Amino acid sequence: MGKKTTIYDIAEKLNITAATVSRALNGNSKISEKTRKLVNDTAKEMNYEQNKLALALKSGKSFNVGVIVPRIDTNFFASVIRGIEDELHPNGYHVIICQTHDQENLEIENINSLLNAQVDGILMSISNSKLETNQHFQKLLKKGVPLIFFDRKKDIAGVSSVTIDDFKGAYEATQHLIDQGCKRIAHYSSNRDILIFKNRYLGYKQAIIDNGLEFDETLVIETISKIIEGRKITKQLLAMKNPPDAIFSVSDFTALGAIEEIKAHGLKIPEDISVVGFSNEPFTRFMELSISSVDQSPIEMGRISAQVFLEEANNSKKIKSEKQVVLSPELIIRDSSLKSKVLVDN
Amino acid sequence: MGKKTTIYDIAEKLNITAATVSRALNGNSKISEKTRKLVNDTAKEMNYEQNKLALALKSGKSFNVGVIVPRIDTNFFASVIRGIEDELHPNGYHVIICQTHDQENLEIENINSLLNAQVDGILMSISNSKLETNQHFQKLLKKGVPLIFFDRKKDIAGVSSVTIDDFKGAYEATQHLIDQGCKRIAHYSSNRDILIFKNRYLGYKQAIIDNGLEFDETLVIETISKIIEGRKITKQLLAMKNPPDAIFSVSDFTALGAIEEIKAHGLKIPEDISVVGFSNEPFTRFMELSISSVDQSPIEMGRISAQVFLEEANNSKKIKSEKQVVLSPELIIRDSSLKSKVLVDN
């Protein structure tokens, strides 16, 4: 093997200064994106291997960013992570992922583990738990490690967030069911201490009220995002004297459980009971009976979260800024809730 | 808040020595599992917060373990990770995850990132690429960081692995299709530089030969694990003069693409064409037409990989040991390949 490529070799080849090469490789925002790309591409061509540990010691940066999600095996979270990676890789950052399985102790321990791993920032969706302490978040803020919430957030001063308009998504899904003639719409909710689930509940409730329908709290059921849970609560609802004629679920997985259970009872979807889920997981599209759902633009959510992190990380003046980005959801109407084909064209 | 709990408080409560508490909290294998559990539970009860960074400095351990997978959003890899976490958490370790998206540069960069994050070991499934260098693996071995391959492995001296018997899984799947009367069985393969795909190909081929059928290399197609790719190659196969009457795919995703394409051509499954996938992804079970597949016991694979890591990490004598664990696959027969119901009871 030949001699190792240095930043001086790259600088010579591109006819720029070594300092510029160094800054470009480190994702310094003062260097134009075009130059950064050129330097990175050239470095790759020349098999330049950055000594990240030396770099970390010199800059005080590890170029590792931690991402914490409740679970990695849903398309939604996997896609957000994909968006984060797409945005951070060209800037020289690597992404390391932890999952909480919605356990509060794991949320705290993951933050500690990532701090020990010297990450430069943490992007996270909080766990679906009734955790009251914010100490673990405050610890990050005190250390000056940027923290950005996506999707599942808490309102904490100094923490930016990227979410979708969950109220709107839920309102539109419920309005669609009402437009299809549904009058008794059940809502499969989740832990409403978490804002996204609270807002979806409020959007659902408001649509019911705005349309002059009766709001029946017994049709609102708090559950967790699992197929088996969807089956269980649907079985209970179908045993009611006056069962619902539609279900709006905050989770595609419980929506799928509902569909399985409704079919098992010999009822027709959407004629007898219409179903709308949330998240637009891929299986909703490729099922024999495709499932209506609310798309959350997860890749864009990830990209924007990463951009917010980069802004904070590159903010040399350490001016505290807090961004609340809210994306717009999109209702995708499919077989499970479409009674009259005419409405598709609206 | 009261005074912070120390290991001495835990020792006093349990009437054991502080040294034992410390060892138990650090997952030392000399302490019985029962005691470790008792200490951990008591520590949790008493809100004991371990100073991991101090611990890391003292022991030279970070108690972080890196897991590298091609992608996080398949049930197979997510389940392996679940198994790893289940085994490592009670031993005081945390799991941080990276994905390669089957890109060789990301495989190398992920290893560097995890090394910079000071992980105590790396458990990984190699990327689906034609990477010829083993330098990044050798780097780990030289630093004495345990490396364990699961599922997708390379044969490297000093590296343990946990895999399933892919040859057997493929042989049994193909034999099942032959038992159903199929005579022209296509094989959707993947990069055969990776042992698991090579072995599945060999198992398929051997079953064809052992049954006296004609082995037709044009029916073996190398593809990548995506629904869209499955559709594409199936479209090509269906345009053949003499199309296949069965497909055995190394991926459930390409199998699903095949099913969509076969249906789009108005052909019947399994009557006209039978399909068997590999991995037993959850969607194979809950599809309207359920898909036959080969189960790989991913949670067990993860658990055993973690056990192999713990053995190496706790091996104070630094005796080099290399373990090759091979699990047995299980063929799950479902609608997509079951022509005669009688055979179910066999």
Chai-1 contact restraints between the chains, C-beta under 6 A:
chainA,res_idxA,chainB,res_idxB,connection_type,confidence,min_distance_angstrom,max_distance_angstrom,comment,restraint_id
A,K52,B,N112,contact,1.0,0.0,6.0,A-B,restraint_1
A,K52,B,N116,contact,1.0,0.0,6.0,A-B,restraint_2
A,L53,B,N116,contact,1.0,0.0,6.0,A-B,restraint_3
A,S62,B,N116,contact,1.0,0.0,6.0,A-B,restraint_4
A,N64,B,S113,contact,1.0,0.0,6.0,A-B,restraint_5
A,N64,B,A117,contact,1.0,0.0,6.0,A-B,restraint_6
A,I72,B,I72,contact,1.0,0.0,6.0,A-B,restraint_7
A,I72,B,A78,contact,1.0,0.0,6.0,A-B,restraint_8
A,D73,B,A78,contact,1.0,0.0,6.0,A-B,restraint_9
A,A78,B,I72,contact,1.0,0.0,6.0,A-B,restraint_10
A,A78,B,D73,contact,1.0,0.0,6.0,A-B,restraint_11
A,H94,B,S113,contact,1.0,0.0,6.0,A-B,restraint_12
A,I96,B,I96,contact,1.0,0.0,6.0,A-B,restraint_13
A,I96,B,C98,contact,1.0,0.0,6.0,A-B,restraint_14
A,I97,B,I97,contact,1.0,0.0,6.0,A-B,restraint_15
A,C98,B,I96,contact,1.0,0.0,6.0,A-B,restraint_16
A,N112,B,K52,contact,1.0,0.0,6.0,A-B,restraint_17
A,S113,B,N64,contact,1.0,0.0,6.0,A-B,restraint_18
A,S113,B,H94,contact,1.0,0.0,6.0,A-B,restraint_19
A,N116,B,K52,contact,1.0,0.0,6.0,A-B,restraint_20
A,N116,B,L53,contact,1.0,0.0,6.0,A-B,restraint_21
A,N116,B,S62,contact,1.0,0.0,6.0,A-B,restraint_22
A,A117,B,N64,contact,1.0,0.0,6.0,A-B,restraint_23
A,A117,B,A117,contact,1.0,0.0,6.0,A-B,restraint_24
A,F283,B,F283,contact,1.0,0.0,6.0,A-B,restraint_25
A,E288,B,E288,contact,1.0,0.0,6.0,A-B,restraint_26
